[in-house]
Amino acid sequence: MFKGSLVAIVTPFRDGQLDEAAFKSLLEFHVVNGTHGIVVCGTTGESPTLSSAEFERVVNLALETINGRLPVIVGTGTNSTEVTLKKTHYAKKAGADGVLIVAPYYNKPTQEGLYQHYWKVAEEGDIPIIVYNVPGRTSSNVLPETMARLAEHPHIVGLKEATGSLQQALNTLGLCGDKITLLSGDDALTLPLLAIGGKGVISVTANIAPAEVAEVVNEFERGNLAKARELHYKLLPLHNAMFYETNPIPVKTALGLMGKCSSELRLPLAPMQPANLERLKKALKDYGLI
């Protein structure tokens, strides 16, 4: 259902408030540069620091601005099933095309707990769900066998795979087949995941190089593997630079350097350390972005 380059878009702030003009400008930037879909209120969008009112405003602003031109997916996952359901209901009512639900963090649920969490939201949420598996942030790993159980639900349509393990991705696809769409959750592994049956990426790097990230997927789908590989390796220094510090610190800093929006972050995220900032500037200059 969802494929291609789906940008995990930042949430721009200015003086502590949502910068609506900058957000709308970023959304249009993605429309004209070939991004295949927008993911709002995810990790890159600093969702943990958004108030309920801000969450709703970001969702509504994205849907109003995009106006059906691209799919809009909303990050609704929390470590509370009831809060996740509440956010999912809001996304559905607002008109979102789907939701991205991160595995519950901090609680460290069992595999049965993970299964019941997602199944309940799928049953009551009535909207396409992409499971987001990122154990490095959550301490919860949705194992292939659990994902196979979840894939039986018609509303669970995809998996954002961010374990960093190609073996786990292979095992998951081996069990799920075409019941789910596999999306890379790590820009550096997009091409390898496409090669084993993935259909795209939920990308950080697409915030700053949307056309190029989209073209990697486009060329692969056209069967132009050599071209896709060439583009992927050209992007690799940018992919690496986006994780010089915790995401979204580098990507927001990069957007600020590019003049796309303020680099303002919300605590507990802090501005980049000077040495890493210089490394980031070099990567952006080498790629021709600044």
Sequence and secondary structure as in RCSB ss.txt:
>XXXX:A:sequence
MFKGSLVAIVTPFRDGQLDEAAFKSLLEFHVVNGTHGIVVCGTTGESPTLSSAEFERVVNLALETINGRLPVIVG
TGTNSTEVTLKKTHYAKKAGADGVLIVAPYYNKPTQEGLYQHYWKVAEEGDIPIIVYNVPGRTSSNVLPETMARL
AEHPHIVGLKEATGSLQQALNTLGLCGDKITLLSGDDALTLPLLAIGGKGVISVTANIAPAEVAEVVNEFERGNL
AKARELHYKLLPLHNAMFYETNPIPVKTALGLMGKCSSELRLPLAPMQPANLERLKKALKDYGLI
>XXXX:A:secstr
   EEEEE    EETTEE HHHHHHHHHHHHHTT  EEEESSTTTTGGG  HHHHHHHHHHHHHHHTTSS EEEE
   S HHHHHHHHHHHHHHT SEEEEE   SS   HHHHHHHHHHHHHHH S EEEEE HHHHS    HHHHHHH
TTSTTEEEEEE SS HHHHHHHHHHHGGGSEEEESSGGGHHHHHHTT  EEEESGGGT HHHHHHHHHHHHTT H
HHHHHHHHHHHHHHHHTTSSSTTHHHHHHHHHTTSS     TTS    HHHHHHHHHHHHHHT  
